[in-house]
Every structure is written in structure tokens, then in C-alpha cells.
Amino acid sequence: MYDYGKILALLCLCVMGHLFAKAAGIYVKVTSANDLVVGGTYILAAQRSGTTYVAKEFDSNQLSTVTSGFTIEGNTITIDTATPLEFVLGGDAEGYTLNYHSTKYLGYANKGGNNAALLEEVDNSTDAKEKWTFNINNYELFNSIADRGLRLKNNDVYIRAYPSATEYPIAYLYKKVSSIATINFASACTDGEKYYGTYSNGSAFVVPDDLTVSEIKVIDGKLTVESYATGAVVPANTGVMVSANTAGEHCVVLTGAVGTSVYGDANMLKSSGNGITAVEMADAHTGCIYYRLTMHNGTMLGYYWGAADGAAFSLGANKAYLAVPAVGARLSGFDMTDSEVVAIKSPDIESVDGDTFNLFGQRVGIATRGIVIRNGRKYYNK
């Protein structure tokens, strides 16, 4: 199991250094057969005299490397501006394949003589894809046919295939455990204490300690909000509400872990995916009234209709909207500034000119604090 505390600490360094927009991923060294997951993403890296060499590209029967654009701490490599060559692991323990650029596989040239250390690209259409075996004693990947491992060429910057007895630096596998994504909190979207937004991602992500991440369902016309614990994993494509003590950009670590939703199918916050149209929203959740998180009249934070009469609306990527079943509901919005999270219902009364009503249809004074209705319109008195 990976140390998400350390990963989150590295993430904080990325935030402090304003590197979050560039960070491509975090990779942890493979030190166990359990770290080898078919379908997982990996890079290759070797170390010599304090310098780390990360495989960058297949180049003339060998792998070229890069020595900058990333940081390494212990067994963890955090990519900043470098563009490492990523491999997708295939096969099984009897022989793994290293797939890259979708259609290519890393193989051993096996040409003999001076070319004995060369690698080759094996095309996806080739039946004889090269197989690699994991040595649990030294964490080396070696060719199961020729008994040659992936190592850094002596006094050079290329990774080739050398006999296991060769004392060249081993090119270890590093498994991709996360990427970094950003969530932007608008300064105007606030209850006066915290800043709010909605979020969703096609990958699962880890809840950092500077964010509150919650799911929402509606019971008896009221919002019920439940939050994830810090360090918990939010499943992919789950709509959530997020809040922070400061506006601006905050980072989350994406992960290959599955995660568990706090409300499951009862969560009424729905992911917008890569962006959703009104038609797509209506088709995805039929028979619902649809809300977006916004500031009502610029003063009151809550979930309000995103279109007239609660109809579906378009929404950008990586956000969430609230889809509440319409049966028996006459809701125009939910006020988030009330600590009890009270639903704002359209009152079943006939408005009388000059009279002021609260949300329960009771006549109140014109200066009554909170949400009031006068002449058929809602007002918020501070």
C-alpha cells in the first residue's frame, strides 16, 4: 500500500512551487511482485553517481533518457516538466509485456556480437511479443529468453539490455500511482467563511487535508450532506461538493485506487464528465429537477435552478450538478448559508401586495431577517 501521506506532502510542495499545472504524475519504485499490475502504467529509471536517468523515448535500438524536469525523494519520482516514456504492463508473471505509444512493445534485439545489448520495437501486430520477467531479488526486469536485464549503459545515458551479471545500474520500474489535478475556487462563491465549488474527475482522487469533500442527497425536502475523511479516495466520476478556507487553486492527487462513495447511488450530485449539454443531462437523469451551485442574487450561496423551471442545463467539464427527483417537489433552490441546510420551497400561498411571508407561508415583518417573499419574489434580509 502506498503512503498517501507522503504523496500529499509532495503535492503540497507542488502547490507551494506553483508547479501544479505542469505536474504529470507521481511514480513509486516497484519493490514487490504485488506492485506489478496488468494494465498499470510504469516508467523506467536508473541511478548512477547521484544522478537519476528516466527513460524518455525509444531511439535506435535503445532507450534515451532525461535527467531533469522531475524530482526524486526515496523511492518516489515526481514529474514536473519532463515527458517520460510510459509503459502499460501486459502479460502475466510468466512473462510481462511493456506496451508504449499504443502499438509498440519493448523487445530484445538478440542479434549477437556487438549488438547483443540492443533493444527493439515489436509491432502490435507481431505475434512474438517480447516477454520480461521480474526478479524479486533485485527488482530487475530481464528478458526471459536471453536472460538480459534493462540497465543503464556504462558511462552513457542510454538504457539497453545487458546480462544480469553486468554491474551496470539497473533500470527499475516505477509505478504511476497518481497525477495532480487542480480545483479552482471562485472568491465570490462563499458563505462568508469558506469558499465552495463542485467537482468530478474521470479518475479517483485522494481527499487532501485542506479541502472538505462531500456528497449530497435530499430527504424530506432538505439537503443532507456527508463528507469524506481526509485521505479517503473519492471514486472516479463521482459528483461532489468541495470547500476550502481560501479561494483560488487547490490540488488533488489522482489515483488508480477504486474508492468508496459515502452515499453510493443515493448521491444526487452528478458528474458533468468532460462537459454536458442540457439534452445529455436530461437523458442521464430523467424525471429530475436540476440545480447548480451558485450565489443567488449575488448574496446567497446555494443550489438553485440552472435553467427556467428547473430544466436541464449545460455545464462545463469536471463539475457537478444536483439532480433531484421531481415527483412531488416544488423546489427552486437550497440555501447553503443556513447551518441547518434548509430547503427553499416555493410557498403554497397567494401573495398579497404589500404583505411579506417567510418560507412557511407565514406573514412576517418586512424587516425579518433571512429569506422572505414579497409580491411573489424572494428577498434575503441580512
GULUM-589132 format. One line per field, with one value per residue (C-alpha): residue number from 1; residue in one letter; x, y, z. Coordinates in nm, 2 decimals. Example, Ala and Ser with C-alpha at 12.3 -4.5 7.8 and 13.67 -1.06 7.14 Angstrom:
BEGIN
num 1, 2;
residu A, S;
px 1.23, 1.37;
py -0.45, -0.11;
pz 0.78, 0.71;
This chain:
BEGIN
num 1, 2, 3, 4, 5, 6, 7, 8, 9, 10, 11, 12, 13, 14, 15, 16, 17, 18, 19, 20, 21, 22, 23, 24, 25, 26, 27, 28, 29, 30, 31, 32, 33, 34, 35, 36, 37, 38, 39, 40, 41, 42, 43, 44, 45, 46, 47, 48, 49, 50, 51, 52, 53, 54, 55, 56, 57, 58, 59, 60, 61, 62, 63, 64, 65, 66, 67, 68, 69, 70, 71, 72, 73, 74, 75, 76, 77, 78, 79, 80, 81, 82, 83, 84, 85, 86, 87, 88, 89, 90, 91, 92, 93, 94, 95, 96, 97, 98, 99, 100, 101, 102, 103, 104, 105, 106, 107, 108, 109, 110, 111, 112, 113, 114, 115, 116, 117, 118, 119, 120, 121, 122, 123, 124, 125, 126, 127, 128, 129, 130, 131, 132, 133, 134, 135, 136, 137, 138, 139, 140, 141, 142, 143, 144, 145, 146, 147, 148, 149, 150, 151, 152, 153, 154, 155, 156, 157, 158, 159, 160, 161, 162, 163, 164, 165, 166, 167, 168, 169, 170, 171, 172, 173, 174, 175, 176, 177, 178, 179, 180, 181, 182, 183, 184, 185, 186, 187, 188, 189, 190, 191, 192, 193, 194, 195, 196, 197, 198, 199, 200, 201, 202, 203, 204, 205, 206, 207, 208, 209, 210, 211, 212, 213, 214, 215, 216, 217, 218, 219, 220, 221, 222, 223, 224, 225, 226, 227, 228, 229, 230, 231, 232, 233, 234, 235, 236, 237, 238, 239, 240, 241, 242, 243, 244, 245, 246, 247, 248, 249, 250, 251, 252, 253, 254, 255, 256, 257, 258, 259, 260, 261, 262, 263, 264, 265, 266, 267, 268, 269, 270, 271, 272, 273, 274, 275, 276, 277, 278, 279, 280, 281, 282, 283, 284, 285, 286, 287, 288, 289, 290, 291, 292, 293, 294, 295, 296, 297, 298, 299, 300, 301, 302, 303, 304, 305, 306, 307, 308, 309, 310, 311, 312, 313, 314, 315, 316, 317, 318, 319, 320, 321, 322, 323, 324, 325, 326, 327, 328, 329, 330, 331, 332, 333, 334, 335, 336, 337, 338, 339, 340, 341, 342, 343, 344, 345, 346, 347, 348, 349, 350, 351, 352, 353, 354, 355, 356, 357, 358, 359, 360, 361, 362, 363, 364, 365, 366, 367, 368, 369, 370, 371, 372, 373, 374, 375, 376, 377, 378, 379, 380, 381, 382;
residu M, Y, D, Y, G, K, I, L, A, L, L, C, L, C, V, M, G, H, L, F, A, K, A, A, G, I, Y, V, K, V, T, S, A, N, D, L, V, V, G, G, T, Y, I, L, A, A, Q, R, S, G, T, T, Y, V, A, K, E, F, D, S, N, Q, L, S, T, V, T, S, G, F, T, I, E, G, N, T, I, T, I, D, T, A, T, P, L, E, F, V, L, G, G, D, A, E, G, Y, T, L, N, Y, H, S, T, K, Y, L, G, Y, A, N, K, G, G, N, N, A, A, L, L, E, E, V, D, N, S, T, D, A, K, E, K, W, T, F, N, I, N, N, Y, E, L, F, N, S, I, A, D, R, G, L, R, L, K, N, N, D, V, Y, I, R, A, Y, P, S, A, T, E, Y, P, I, A, Y, L, Y, K, K, V, S, S, I, A, T, I, N, F, A, S, A, C, T, D, G, E, K, Y, Y, G, T, Y, S, N, G, S, A, F, V, V, P, D, D, L, T, V, S, E, I, K, V, I, D, G, K, L, T, V, E, S, Y, A, T, G, A, V, V, P, A, N, T, G, V, M, V, S, A, N, T, A, G, E, H, C, V, V, L, T, G, A, V, G, T, S, V, Y, G, D, A, N, M, L, K, S, S, G, N, G, I, T, A, V, E, M, A, D, A, H, T, G, C, I, Y, Y, R, L, T, M, H, N, G, T, M, L, G, Y, Y, W, G, A, A, D, G, A, A, F, S, L, G, A, N, K, A, Y, L, A, V, P, A, V, G, A, R, L, S, G, F, D, M, T, D, S, E, V, V, A, I, K, S, P, D, I, E, S, V, D, G, D, T, F, N, L, F, G, Q, R, V, G, I, A, T, R, G, I, V, I, R, N, G, R, K, Y, Y, N, K;
px 0.00, 0.13, 0.20, -0.06, 0.06, 0.39, 0.23, 0.01, 0.32, 0.48, 0.16, 0.19, 0.54, 0.40, 0.14, 0.39, 0.61, 0.32, 0.40, 0.05, -0.04, 0.27, 0.29, 0.24, 0.24, 0.39, 0.56, 0.68, 0.96, 0.84, 0.99, 0.74, 0.57, 0.24, 0.33, 0.31, -0.05, -0.15, -0.30, -0.09, 0.13, 0.50, 0.83, 1.19, 1.46, 1.82, 2.06, 2.44, 2.66, 2.37, 2.20, 1.87, 1.81, 1.45, 1.37, 1.23, 1.20, 1.29, 1.59, 1.79, 1.76, 1.80, 1.61, 1.72, 1.69, 1.63, 1.80, 1.59, 1.23, 1.15, 1.24, 1.32, 1.27, 1.35, 1.15, 0.92, 0.97, 0.75, 0.74, 0.73, 0.82, 0.98, 0.80, 0.89, 0.81, 0.52, 0.46, 0.14, 0.21, 0.06, 0.10, 0.14, 0.41, 0.53, 0.62, 0.52, 0.50, 0.58, 0.35, 0.40, 0.26, -0.04, 0.10, 0.46, 0.62, 0.97, 1.17, 1.53, 1.71, 1.90, 2.14, 2.46, 2.81, 2.84, 2.46, 2.39, 2.28, 2.03, 1.66, 1.40, 1.04, 0.80, 0.49, 0.15, 0.06, 0.36, 0.26, 0.60, 0.58, 0.89, 0.84, 1.01, 1.03, 1.05, 1.35, 1.22, 1.58, 1.70, 1.37, 1.52, 1.32, 1.50, 1.43, 1.31, 1.46, 1.80, 1.84, 1.93, 1.81, 1.73, 2.03, 2.20, 2.49, 2.82, 2.94, 2.64, 2.28, 2.11, 1.92, 1.99, 1.96, 2.27, 2.34, 2.23, 2.59, 2.68, 2.75, 2.57, 2.29, 1.96, 1.67, 1.39, 1.02, 0.83, 0.45, 0.23, 0.02, -0.12, -0.14, -0.23, -0.54, -0.65, -0.98, -1.04, -1.25, -1.41, -1.38, -1.74, -1.87, -1.87, -2.08, -1.86, -1.64, -1.54, -1.53, -1.73, -1.74, -1.85, -1.61, -1.58, -1.30, -1.27, -1.01, -1.04, -0.87, -0.74, -0.91, -0.63, -0.63, -0.70, -1.04, -1.37, -1.52, -1.89, -2.18, -2.54, -2.88, -3.23, -3.45, -3.79, -3.71, -3.38, -3.02, -2.83, -2.45, -2.19, -1.81, -1.52, -1.24, -0.90, -0.70, -1.01, -1.04, -1.33, -1.44, -1.40, -1.69, -1.84, -2.01, -1.90, -1.92, -1.58, -1.49, -1.17, -1.06, -0.90, -1.01, -0.80, -0.65, -0.61, -0.46, -0.58, -0.39, -0.55, -0.50, -0.57, -0.74, -1.12, -1.25, -1.59, -1.87, -2.02, -2.38, -2.34, -2.63, -2.82, -2.57, -2.77, -2.46, -2.39, -2.06, -2.06, -1.78, -1.59, -1.88, -2.25, -2.53, -2.88, -3.01, -2.74, -2.82, -3.20, -3.13, -2.89, -3.13, -3.49, -3.77, -3.55, -3.52, -3.17, -2.97, -2.63, -2.42, -2.43, -2.48, -2.85, -2.89, -2.51, -2.56, -2.68, -2.48, -2.68, -2.81, -3.06, -3.22, -2.97, -3.25, -3.61, -3.85, -3.56, -3.49, -3.16, -2.88, -2.53, -2.23, -1.85, -1.61, -1.51, -1.80, -2.12, -2.49, -2.77, -3.04, -3.34, -3.64, -3.92, -4.21, -4.39, -4.12, -4.17, -3.82, -3.65, -3.33, -3.15, -2.99, -2.64, -2.58, -2.82, -2.62, -2.91, -2.91, -3.28, -3.46, -3.61, -3.97, -4.20, -4.47, -4.83, -4.98, -5.12, -4.90, -5.08, -4.94, -4.75, -4.75, -4.43, -4.41, -4.14, -4.07, -4.35, -4.62, -4.65, -4.68, -4.38, -4.25, -4.09, -3.75, -3.75, -3.40, -3.34, -3.53, -3.87, -4.12, -4.29, -4.51, -4.42, -4.04, -3.78, -3.56, -3.28, -3.26, -2.93;
py 0.00, 0.34, 0.62, 0.87, 1.10, 1.13, 1.17, 1.45, 1.61, 1.61, 1.76, 2.05, 2.12, 2.13, 2.38, 2.60, 2.60, 2.67, 2.36, 2.21, 2.30, 2.12, 1.81, 1.50, 1.23, 1.06, 0.72, 0.48, 0.23, -0.13, -0.34, -0.63, -0.85, -0.72, -0.38, -0.53, -0.48, -0.57, -0.26, -0.03, 0.25, 0.25, 0.43, 0.31, 0.49, 0.42, 0.59, 0.65, 0.86, 1.05, 1.13, 0.97, 0.88, 0.84, 0.67, 0.92, 0.76, 0.45, 0.57, 0.35, 0.02, 0.18, 0.40, 0.76, 0.92, 1.26, 1.38, 1.69, 1.80, 1.58, 1.53, 1.21, 1.15, 0.80, 0.56, 0.83, 1.03, 1.33, 1.46, 1.83, 1.93, 1.60, 1.38, 1.02, 0.72, 0.55, 0.17, -0.02, -0.36, -0.66, -1.04, -1.22, -1.34, -1.59, -1.31, -0.94, -0.71, -0.34, -0.15, 0.21, 0.46, 0.23, -0.01, -0.07, -0.32, -0.32, -0.62, -0.75, -0.75, -1.07, -1.01, -1.14, -0.99, -0.62, -0.58, -0.82, -0.54, -0.37, -0.34, -0.34, -0.22, -0.50, -0.41, -0.47, -0.70, -0.92, -1.25, -1.29, -1.00, -0.99, -1.11, -0.97, -1.14, -0.96, -1.07, -1.05, -1.05, -0.73, -0.59, -0.61, -0.67, -0.92, -1.09, -1.44, -1.59, -1.43, -1.36, -0.99, -0.71, -0.35, -0.15, 0.19, 0.17, 0.23, 0.59, 0.67, 0.79, 0.51, 0.21, -0.12, -0.50, -0.64, -0.98, -0.99, -1.04, -0.70, -0.44, -0.16, 0.03, -0.14, 0.04, -0.01, 0.01, 0.29, 0.25, 0.55, 0.60, 0.94, 1.26, 1.60, 1.79, 2.14, 2.27, 2.64, 2.82, 3.15, 3.42, 3.51, 3.16, 3.18, 3.17, 3.43, 3.17, 2.91, 2.90, 2.64, 2.46, 2.14, 1.88, 1.55, 1.37, 1.07, 0.93, 0.86, 1.12, 1.14, 1.39, 1.64, 1.79, 2.14, 2.05, 1.93, 1.69, 1.60, 1.42, 1.53, 1.37, 1.53, 1.39, 1.54, 1.85, 1.91, 1.87, 1.60, 1.65, 1.38, 1.44, 1.21, 1.17, 1.32, 1.06, 0.88, 0.80, 0.95, 0.72, 0.82, 1.01, 1.09, 1.43, 1.61, 1.95, 2.09, 2.37, 2.54, 2.81, 3.00, 3.09, 3.01, 2.69, 2.38, 2.05, 1.69, 1.37, 1.14, 0.77, 0.43, 0.31, 0.25, 0.44, 0.41, 0.67, 0.78, 0.78, 0.54, 0.56, 0.79, 1.07, 1.33, 1.52, 1.41, 1.43, 1.66, 1.45, 1.63, 1.87, 1.80, 1.96, 2.02, 1.73, 1.49, 1.60, 1.54, 1.20, 1.09, 1.16, 1.17, 1.30, 1.53, 1.90, 2.02, 2.27, 2.43, 2.57, 2.95, 3.27, 3.36, 3.73, 3.75, 3.73, 3.38, 3.06, 2.75, 2.51, 2.69, 2.62, 2.63, 2.69, 2.81, 2.58, 2.36, 2.23, 2.07, 2.30, 2.28, 2.26, 2.26, 1.97, 1.84, 1.99, 1.85, 1.93, 1.84, 1.61, 1.58, 1.36, 1.59, 1.38, 1.59, 1.85, 2.22, 2.34, 2.64, 2.61, 2.51, 2.77, 2.68, 2.98, 2.83, 2.60, 2.36, 2.35, 2.43, 2.37, 2.68, 2.58, 2.78, 2.85, 2.73, 3.07, 3.35, 3.66, 3.98, 4.31, 4.47, 4.16, 3.97, 3.60, 3.36, 3.02, 2.85, 3.09, 3.28, 3.66, 3.84, 4.19, 4.35, 4.36, 4.00, 3.85, 3.57, 3.47, 3.63, 3.65, 3.97, 4.04, 3.69, 3.74, 3.61, 3.85, 3.80, 4.03, 4.04;
pz 0.00, -0.09, 0.16, 0.06, 0.34, 0.17, -0.17, -0.03, 0.12, -0.22, -0.36, -0.11, -0.24, -0.59, -0.48, -0.30, -0.61, -0.84, -1.04, -1.03, -1.39, -1.52, -1.29, -1.50, -1.23, -0.93, -0.96, -0.69, -0.73, -0.78, -0.50, -0.49, -0.73, -0.59, -0.74, -1.09, -1.20, -1.55, -1.71, -1.48, -1.60, -1.54, -1.63, -1.62, -1.43, -1.33, -1.09, -1.12, -0.91, -0.76, -1.10, -1.20, -1.56, -1.67, -1.99, -2.24, -2.58, -2.79, -3.00, -3.24, -3.05, -2.71, -2.47, -2.44, -2.10, -1.94, -1.61, -1.54, -1.52, -1.22, -0.85, -0.67, -0.30, -0.17, -0.39, -0.54, -0.86, -0.91, -1.27, -1.34, -1.69, -1.81, -2.06, -1.96, -2.18, -2.01, -2.04, -1.99, -1.83, -2.00, -1.99, -1.66, -1.41, -1.66, -1.90, -1.90, -2.20, -2.20, -2.43, -2.53, -2.79, -2.80, -3.07, -2.97, -2.74, -2.59, -2.70, -2.71, -3.04, -2.98, -3.27, -3.11, -3.12, -3.05, -3.08, -2.80, -2.57, -2.82, -2.77, -3.04, -3.10, -3.15, -3.35, -3.20, -3.50, -3.43, -3.26, -3.08, -2.84, -2.62, -2.26, -1.95, -1.61, -1.27, -1.05, -0.69, -0.55, -0.71, -0.86, -1.21, -1.53, -1.75, -2.08, -2.00, -2.32, -2.33, -1.96, -2.02, -1.80, -1.86, -1.74, -1.80, -2.04, -1.87, -1.89, -2.12, -2.10, -2.27, -2.13, -2.31, -2.23, -2.05, -1.89, -1.53, -1.42, -1.57, -1.30, -1.48, -1.30, -1.31, -1.48, -1.23, -1.29, -1.12, -1.10, -1.16, -0.85, -0.92, -1.12, -1.00, -1.08, -0.98, -0.84, -0.87, -0.60, -0.71, -0.45, -0.50, -0.42, -0.04, 0.27, 0.43, 0.60, 0.33, -0.05, -0.23, -0.56, -0.73, -0.88, -1.05, -1.23, -1.46, -1.22, -0.85, -0.62, -0.27, -0.03, 0.09, 0.43, 0.30, 0.14, 0.26, 0.00, 0.04, -0.13, -0.11, -0.10, -0.04, 0.23, 0.30, 0.10, 0.29, 0.19, 0.38, 0.34, 0.43, 0.40, 0.32, 0.57, 0.49, 0.29, 0.17, -0.20, -0.40, -0.68, -1.04, -1.20, -0.86, -0.83, -0.51, -0.33, -0.23, 0.01, 0.13, 0.36, 0.08, -0.27, -0.58, -0.70, -0.48, -0.59, -0.55, -0.62, -0.88, -0.81, -0.96, -0.64, -0.66, -0.36, -0.19, -0.23, 0.10, -0.03, -0.33, -0.57, -0.33, -0.40, -0.60, -0.71, -1.07, -1.26, -1.57, -1.72, -2.00, -2.02, -2.05, -2.26, -2.14, -2.36, -2.22, -1.86, -1.91, -2.07, -1.80, -1.51, -1.63, -1.41, -1.21, -1.13, -1.19, -0.98, -0.99, -0.71, -0.73, -0.54, -0.56, -0.64, -0.58, -0.20, -0.10, -0.16, -0.25, -0.52, -0.75, -1.08, -1.36, -1.61, -1.60, -1.41, -1.30, -1.65, -1.75, -1.85, -2.00, -1.76, -1.82, -1.76, -1.41, -1.23, -1.07, -1.07, -0.83, -0.98, -0.75, -0.84, -0.94, -0.81, -0.55, -0.54, -0.60, -0.51, -0.66, -0.45, -0.14, 0.09, 0.20, 0.42, 0.68, 0.90, 0.91, 0.52, 0.48, 0.15, -0.01, -0.11, -0.33, -0.07, -0.13, -0.08, -0.28, -0.24, -0.13, -0.24, 0.04, 0.26, 0.34, 0.41, 0.54, 0.37, 0.56, 0.42, 0.75, 0.74, 0.89, 0.92, 0.62, 0.81, 0.92, 0.88, 0.63, 0.32, 0.27, -0.01, -0.11, -0.42, -0.54, -0.53, -0.28, -0.09, 0.16, 0.45, 0.64;
